[in-house]
């Protein structure tokens, strides 16, 4: 494993599509459960939350140096240590660094600029985590 490496992250088109399908099915289920006015309020709330999440990824870079792994978020580098519960599959990496559910990072192959970058990242994680 080299002494340092970093990867620039971008929004995953596949994840956006999956989020949209989930949102659509959630709204269809709510049609049967809520009165129309409440359904409109719930639909508006879910659409606003989804649109906020689709703007830009919060974490812009992921990398490691000789000391540890780090995430760059909002211009700051945050040192992280991967916890048990992180998932490493061929089509998705879910990296947890804290107890809180919003402190995890989901990376799909199209979140990086190339398939080679994704392969290098999974190789670095497997070498570090095993």
C-alpha positions as CSV (number, residue, x, y, z in Angstrom):
1,X,0.0,0.0,0.0
2,X,1.5,3.4,-1.0
3,X,2.2,6.0,1.7
4,X,-0.6,8.3,0.6
5,X,-3.6,8.2,-1.8
6,X,-6.8,10.2,-2.3
7,X,-10.0,9.9,-4.3
8,X,-12.3,12.6,-5.4
9,X,-16.0,11.6,-4.9
10,X,-19.0,12.7,-6.9
11,X,-22.7,11.9,-6.8
12,X,-23.7,8.5,-8.0
13,X,-26.3,8.5,-10.8
14,X,-27.3,4.9,-9.8
15,X,-27.9,6.0,-6.2
16,X,-30.0,8.9,-7.3
17,X,-32.1,6.6,-9.4
18,X,-32.6,4.2,-6.5
19,X,-33.5,7.1,-4.2
20,X,-36.1,8.3,-6.7
21,X,-37.7,4.9,-7.0
22,X,-37.8,4.6,-3.2
23,X,-39.4,8.1,-3.0
24,X,-42.0,7.2,-5.6
25,X,-43.0,3.9,-3.8
26,X,-43.1,5.7,-0.5
27,X,-45.4,8.3,-1.9
28,X,-47.7,5.7,-3.5
29,X,-48.0,3.9,-0.1
30,X,-48.8,7.1,1.6
31,X,-51.7,7.7,-0.8
32,X,-53.5,4.8,0.8
33,X,-52.6,5.7,4.4
34,X,-53.1,9.5,4.6
35,X,-55.9,11.9,3.7
36,X,-55.1,14.0,0.6
37,X,-54.0,17.2,2.3
38,X,-51.6,15.3,4.7
39,X,-50.4,13.3,1.7
40,X,-49.5,16.6,-0.1
41,X,-47.6,17.8,2.9
42,X,-45.7,14.6,3.3
43,X,-44.9,14.6,-0.5
44,X,-43.6,18.1,-0.3
45,X,-41.5,17.3,2.8
46,X,-40.0,14.2,1.1
47,X,-39.3,16.0,-2.1
48,X,-37.5,18.8,-0.3
49,X,-35.4,16.4,1.7
50,X,-34.5,14.4,-1.4
51,X,-33.6,17.5,-3.5
52,X,-31.3,18.8,-0.7
53,X,-29.5,15.4,-0.7
54,X,-29.1,15.4,-4.5
55,X,-27.4,18.8,-4.7
56,X,-23.8,18.0,-3.8
57,X,-22.1,15.2,-1.8
58,X,-21.1,16.4,1.6
59,X,-17.8,14.4,1.5
60,X,-15.7,15.6,-1.4
61,X,-12.5,13.5,-0.9
62,X,-11.5,10.3,0.7
63,X,-7.9,9.3,1.3
64,X,-5.2,8.1,3.6
65,X,-1.7,9.1,4.6
66,X,1.0,7.5,6.7
67,X,-1.1,8.1,9.9
68,X,-4.7,7.2,9.1
69,X,-7.7,7.5,6.7
70,X,-9.4,10.9,6.3
71,X,-12.5,12.4,4.8
72,X,-12.6,16.0,3.4
73,X,-15.9,17.6,4.2
74,X,-16.7,21.3,3.8
75,X,-13.0,22.2,3.4
76,X,-11.8,20.3,6.6
77,X,-10.0,17.0,6.8
78,X,-11.5,14.7,9.3
79,X,-9.5,11.7,10.5
80,X,-11.6,8.5,10.5
81,X,-11.3,5.0,11.7
82,X,-13.6,2.4,10.0
83,X,-15.9,0.6,12.4
84,X,-17.2,-2.9,12.2
85,X,-20.4,-2.8,10.2
86,X,-18.8,-1.3,7.2
87,X,-19.9,-3.1,4.0
88,X,-17.6,-3.9,1.1
89,X,-19.2,-5.4,-1.9
90,X,-18.4,-5.3,-5.6
91,X,-21.2,-2.8,-6.4
92,X,-21.1,-0.6,-3.2
93,X,-18.9,0.4,-0.2
94,X,-20.7,1.6,2.9
95,X,-18.0,2.9,5.3
96,X,-19.1,3.7,8.9
97,X,-16.8,5.8,11.1
98,X,-19.1,6.6,14.0
99,X,-22.1,5.3,15.9
100,X,-24.5,7.8,14.3
101,X,-26.3,6.6,11.1
102,X,-25.6,9.8,9.2
103,X,-21.9,9.3,9.7
104,X,-21.4,6.8,7.0
105,X,-20.2,7.0,3.5
106,X,-21.8,5.1,0.6
107,X,-19.6,4.8,-2.5
108,X,-20.7,3.2,-5.7
109,X,-18.4,2.6,-8.7
110,X,-19.8,5.6,-10.5
111,X,-19.0,7.8,-7.5
112,X,-15.4,7.8,-8.7
113,X,-14.0,9.0,-12.0
114,X,-13.1,5.6,-13.3
115,X,-13.4,1.9,-12.6
116,X,-9.7,1.7,-11.9
117,X,-10.1,4.3,-9.1
118,X,-12.8,2.2,-7.6
119,X,-10.6,-0.9,-7.8
120,X,-7.7,0.9,-6.2
121,X,-10.0,2.1,-3.4
122,X,-11.4,-1.3,-2.6
123,X,-7.9,-2.8,-2.7
124,X,-6.7,-0.2,-0.2
125,X,-9.6,-0.8,2.1
126,X,-9.2,-4.6,1.9
127,X,-5.5,-4.3,2.7
128,X,-6.2,-1.9,5.6
129,X,-9.3,-3.7,7.0
130,X,-8.2,-7.3,6.8
